């Protein structure tokens, strides 16, 4: 499919969380239907979608049946088996493609890809065997962070290693799973850039934003970033280089460290809408979710310019109980995700607080 999807077409989304939910709402605004594939019968995205399949992601037969009901397929998180996407790609376009998913699913593959394309990262080393532990620590230095190569997010599957004697215990704590050891970097700020790429190869990026994490979970995102203009340009160029190298059609979030000497290193990438882009729902005419749908559907990309400054704050666990106070707050835009159960560390919603536009970027 190289022509845009017409209104009334159906977009299939693997994953039923809040990203899928907000993407489905954006799709509906453009006249599309969404079919959600998720093992969770109560997935938030299913509440706002035209159709749903409840089955394990590994169920290739269910995935093939799903593929016959949609016009294009995408995903809202990276942990869909690439075998599943490869099987359905015989029937329907998958955007981003299986190759992109393969790179982003595994931290070692991702970092190798970035380094092979001249993109700087923190020092790192793969850990697949016990014999790798000491050599990895020598390469990265300590302190460092040991991270599972796959299935980690919001700090899950990560252990701090303060000295070489800690690394074996750290690896045991993640069940000796394949991992990467990442050396610490002396960064000044954490920023991210979200870039979209269409089927015609055109790219559009949102302004870089400042991110603050608490307990390994994104706490706030501030748009625009406070970094200097040359850092802004560098970050946008890095994001554009990666999306082109991946030959990605869709959306890519690139998390970066800004070092004290002005260098910019990539922390990780995500080929989908991202938490640090939620502010665009209220701060831009074209949100990251609409841009994502536009790219996947083959539409021209929209203008990512912002009309306001914004600070997005995640509502984690019981913080969402303050909704009644937030809805009466001037300039505050509340988004709740429809999750049935509130748990510590679980993202239940977010609030974006807008202020008048400043700056030219």
N, C-alpha and C positions, 0 to 999 in steps of 0.2 A: 504494500500500500504506500503510494507516494503522494496521493492527493489527500487533502484534509478530510477528516470524517465529517459527514453531514450531521446536523442536529437530529436527534433521535437515535443515533448510533449508541452502542453499548461499550463501555470501557471496563475491562476486567481488572480487578486489583487484588493481588495477593497480600493479605494482611488486613486485619480489621480494627486496628487501634485508632488513636486520635488523628494520626496523619492521614489514614485512609478516610476517616470521617470528614475531615476538613477538605480533602481532595474531592470527595464525592459531592459535597455541597457546592464546591467551585464548578464541578462538572455539570451539575444540574443548572447552574446559572447560565451555562453556555448551551443548554439544551440537550445534554447527554444524559444517558442512564449509566448507572454503575452496578456491576455484579461483583460482590465481595466473596473471596475465597479465604476462609479462616477456620481453624479447628474449634474456635470459641463460639459457641452458639449465641452468646450474649455480647459479641464484639460490638463496640460502640459504632463502628462504621456501618454495620448492618441495619442500624436503626434509621439511617437516612439514605439507604440505597434501594434500588428497584428490585434487586434479586440477591440471593445469598446462597452459597454452598458451604456446608459445614462438613469438613473432612480434613484429615491430616495432610500437611504439605507434601508428605512422601507418597500419598496415594495418587499414582500417576494416572490410573484409570479415571478417577474423579476429576483430575486436572484436565485430562483430554476432553471429557464431557463438558466441563466448564468452558474450555477453549472454543467449543463449537457454538456457544451461546453469545460470544462477544466478538467485537471487531478489532480490538487491540488489547494487549495485556501489559500491565506494569506491576510494580510492587512498592509497598510502603516501608519495608524493612529488608535487611540483607540476608536473613537467615532462611530464605526459601531454598531448598535443594536445587543446585544448578541442573541436576538431572531432570527435575520436574519441568523447569523452564525450557530446557533443551527439547524435551518431548513435545511440549505444546507449540514450540516455535515452528514445528513442521506444519501447523494448522493456521496459526495466527501470528501477526507481528508482535514481538516482545520488545518493549522500549522502557528503559535501556536494555541492551542485549545481554545475552548469557555471558559473554566475555567480560563485560563490565562487572556483572554480579560476581564472577569468579575472582576478579581482582579484589573487590571490596569485601569479600567474605572472610578473608584470611589476612591477618596483619602482616605476616611475613611476605606474602605475595604482594600485598599493597605497597609495603615499604620498598621492596625490590623494584617494583614497577616505577615508583616515584624516583628513586635514585637512578635507575636506568635511563630516565628521561631528564636527568639533570636537576631534579627537584630536591632541595635539601630537607633532611629530617634530623631529628635527634639521633645521636649514635645508638645503634641497636644491633642485636645479634639474635639469631634463631636458637631456640632451645627445644630439641626433640628427644635428646637422650641425656642420661645423667652425666655422661662424659662431656656434654656441652656446657655444663654450668660454670666451671671455673674459667674456661676460655671466654665465655660470654661476658663474665664479670670483668675480666681483664680488658676486653675490647670496649665496653661501655663505661667502665668505671662505676664506682658506687659513691653515694646512694643511687639507686635505680628503681625502676618499676618493672616487675614481672607481670606480663599480661598474657592471658590465654590467646592463642592465635585466632580462635573462632568463638562466636557466641557471647562476646562480652559487650556490655553497654552500661552507661550510667555507673561506672565504677565496678561493675560485677566482673569477677574473674581477674582482679588486679590486686597485687600484693607489693608493698614497699619492701625493698631490700636495702638495709642500711650499711651492711658490710658483707664481705665475701663469705663469712661464716653463716649468714642468714639464708643464702640462696637455696640450699638444698631443702630446708624446711619450707621455704616459700613455694618451691615447686611441688612438694608433697601436699601443701594446702590447696593446690589447684588440681590435685589428683594426677600429677605427672602428665598433664595434658600438653600437647604441643603448644609452645609459647614463644614470645619474644621478650627479651630483656631490653628495656629502653633506659638509656642514661638520662640523668637530669640535665636540663638546660637552664641557664640563668635568664629567664624571660622577663620582660617588663610588662607585657600585656598578652592576653589571649584574645584573638580576633577570629572572625570567620567571614567568608564570602560565599554567597550563593549565586551560582551561574547557571543559566539555562542554555541549551543548544537545540535548535530545531532540525527538522529533517533536511532542510536546505543548507545546514552548516552554520547558519547565523547564530551568534551568541549575544546574550544580554546578561549583565550582572547587576546585582543589588549592591548598594554601598556597603563597604566593610563595617562591621559592628564590633563593639567591645563585649566580651563575655566574662561573667564571673561565676565560678562554680563553688558550691558548698557540698561537702561530703561526696565529691565526684559527680554531682548532679548539677546541671545548669540552673543557676539561681536567677540571674538577670542578664538581659541583652540590651545594650544601649545603642541606638541608631541616631546619628552616625557615630562611627568610631572617633575617638579623640586623637588618633595617630596623625602624624604629619602627612601632607599631601603626597610626598614621594613614597611613603610606606603604603598609602592607599593605592597608588598606581601599581606598585610592586605586587601587592596582594591580589589585585584584580588580574594582573598579567599572569601570575602563577595559577590562579583558578582557571583562566582561559586556556593556558597551556595544557593543564591536566584534562580538561573536558575534551579538548581536541585530540590529545594523545589517546584517550579512551575511545574516541569515535562515538561518544555518548550522545544519544537523543533522549532528552529529558532534563532532569535537574540534578545538579551536583552541589553539595555543601562541602566546603574545604575549611577545616579548622586549622589555625596557624598560631605559632608563637612569634611574637615580636621581641627580638633580643635587644639588649641594652646598647649594642653597637649598631643597631638599625637593620641587622639581617632579619630575614623572615624564613622560618622553617615550617613545614607542614606537619601537623600532628596526626590528623586522620582525615579521610574523605568518606562521604556518604552519598550514593547516587539516588537521591530521593529528597522530598521535602525534609526540613530539619527544624529542630526546636528553636535554633537561633534565628530562624526566619519567620517565626510566628508574628512578629511585630508588623510584617508587611500586610497582614489582614486589615489593619486599621491605619497604617501609615503610608500606604501606597494605593494608587488606583488599581494596579494589577498586583495581586498578592502572589507569594511564592506558589500557592496551591493552584491559582488560575494559570500561572506561567507553566507549571508542571503539566497541567491538563492540556494547555495549548501545544506544548512540545510533543506530548505523547499522541495527541490527536492529529498532529500535522498542521496545525494552524500557525499563522505568523506569530512570532513572539511579541509580547506587549512591552510597553515602555515601563521599566522598573523604577522610574524616578519616584521619590517620596514627596508627599505633600506636607508632612509633619515630621518633627522629631519624635522619637518614641523610646520608652523604656518598658520592656516586657519582663514581667516577673512570673515565674512558675508558681503554681499553687500545688504544693506537695502535701499529700495526706490530708490531715485535718485543717490545713490552711484554707482549703476550699470552703470550710464552714463559715468563713467570713463573707460569703457571697452577698448577703443582705446589706452589708456596709459598702461593699464595692459598687453595687449597682446604683447607689445614690451619689457616688463620688464624681465630681465634675472632671471631665477629660479622661475617665477610666472606661475601658472597653473590656467587658468580662466575657470569657469563653470557658464554658464547662463542657467536659467531654462525655458525660452520660455514663460514667462508670458506676456500676452497682455497688462496689465495695471500696471504701477508703482504707488504705494501708500505709504505714510509714514508708516513705521513699517512693510512693506511687504518684505519678503525675495525674492530678485530677482535673486540672484546668490551667488557665493562665489569665493574667490581666495585663493589658497594654495601656500605659498612660501617655497620652499625647500632649505635645506642646508645640508652639508655633515653629515653623521651619526656620532653621538657621544654617548657614554654610551653603556652599555652591555645589556640593557633590552629593 
